Amino acid sequence: MTIEEFYENVQLAVLDRLGEGFQTKIQEIQKNNGIVLQGLVIIEEKKSVSPMIYLEPFWDSYSKGMPFAVIVDRILQICREDTPKESIDLSFFNEFEKVKDRICFRLVSAERNSELLKKIPHIDFLDLVICFFYAYEGNALGAGSILIYDTHMKMWNVTVQTILELAMVNTPRIYPIDRESMEDVLREVMEKQGEEVPALPNEFPLWVISNRQKVYGATCILYKDYLKELFRELGQEYYVIPSSVHAILVVTYNGENAEEHLKGMIGEVNRTQVDAQEVLSDQLYRYNSTTDRLEIV
């Protein structure tokens, strides 16, 4: 069975099990960094929200020997558990006054999202772009985000500068900064695995900075005066390593050939350790205290 046949057979099998009052369709979903995934959309009559289940993980499981019937059972279980029990009115999104207090921003790669950038409001930042989303929170759907498109801007009759000013206030409020030392992060991970954590050398202080939700936390470098505050606290200029869209690393190590070593490390880690959807940049940044700006090294 080819992957295309697998997707079609899953769609038909799920529809057959659900019965009357349902429809299913396969839909391409564009994710961060130009990644396109196949989603199974399950539409129930009289429901305003339809669950969508990504099919790539199930294809991987099928390829490794999981029976097709088990996969269909699992998809139906997810559908039952994740579908809101009541209808949800999303008409509020048409009114700017009802969304403006939860408009936020995030950082993504400019090069890897070139096609998406044709459809969304954005601002260039180094080799990255600032884009915008609505931070949804409700009893039915929980916490999530709705990407803001050019069509929304036209409907609201607002400018990019307007939503940028709102996002500068909203994002730090909704997604406050969380900072940990790399040693603490490693200790937490290794203690869960029952392993002993070796002490990191003092001459190589490394900080992990994100937000409390650990979602698109690299955006913290845009928070007003945060880079300057970090410089004052550390007492020297520092490098910013784009660990992923979800976090940055800050290092004050100034050893010989440090920059070339760090740049090589970023590229290698992005190729081998970071999910393709979560890569932020292959560049190394340095904070310039004179200009109060990040610069590409």
Steps between C-alpha positions, in 0.01 A plus 500: 500500500641839403478798733231657279296179509546484876359851548202426276427167670519660845257772393251245364533265799447778753198630311353150486542457876351841580188448290232753411534864599875511430730591215876457468762656276877508463641850517853632452611711797788744464709505817799705606811495276306397192416153634177366348311229690195293412210539739183295527213740564190351662188711447194438714165658416398790726852532643689824432845352571645195326789295638799452274737209550845497339553175312880486462559339844243231421669425168827457689330260744340305214836476322647352818233232524203646687178340369278726292196428720691613810587827327136566414399424862761745629384777264141452611609511864681830442192634323275411795738644759600821323177617338329775703162386632330830421507734202743790515418846375807645331321803358676717761810478279333734252512790746838657570393636839435142617839364396746786545588417863631156403687578177859379545811447289749222436829461314548264206754448225463736203659269244315187607158672499524696175170366362305560821633856524313586180174460695568634848598837652862494617803711586860417409739442792858395419463179295165437670151646482253608765152364429180526700236277653200509728559319832178303538387378839164343580332215685409309185830512308747579777803709406610543141578754231345636182748631246413849373480529120484798269128430460451560873687831479276610215186395689612688813629799299820523708869541419798281584629776727174488698520128568873524571436755775231278648719192480786677678270537801298178475773244434710556817178507704358176362835325443732616782872421485641189662878459541698203622866409504598220265622306802152516656338393173736202466450409864124490458524281190764263635341462842183382328717240327671405828840631388750719681558850361862606453585857598555735208819710502455848649678665208219388270179648650203407285140613548181362345240771443142439393153584627311315771294313242816390312324585174673733250708625791782633280273801459620620841791678330244750368367596844561865580837558674554131575830472313628810680391363838676173425820687414488690828445179694772300327746791505626446147390460141375159398410271216145388425465150357165425327437160654158476331187708453420408860819612680830679474830435673710784639871448551770740625794275415773695321762236439720476191307420181174503698295652220598248235445217747154625593395557138607149409310361795178681403502358148575148618233501769237637261577224249505212748309588817227757429171412332476665159191695608683643801825626345534876543835595344848374418648837598681603818404834652694734726357770724657842440463707816587824317209474257281284728442265209568145391738457209568199279854380563 
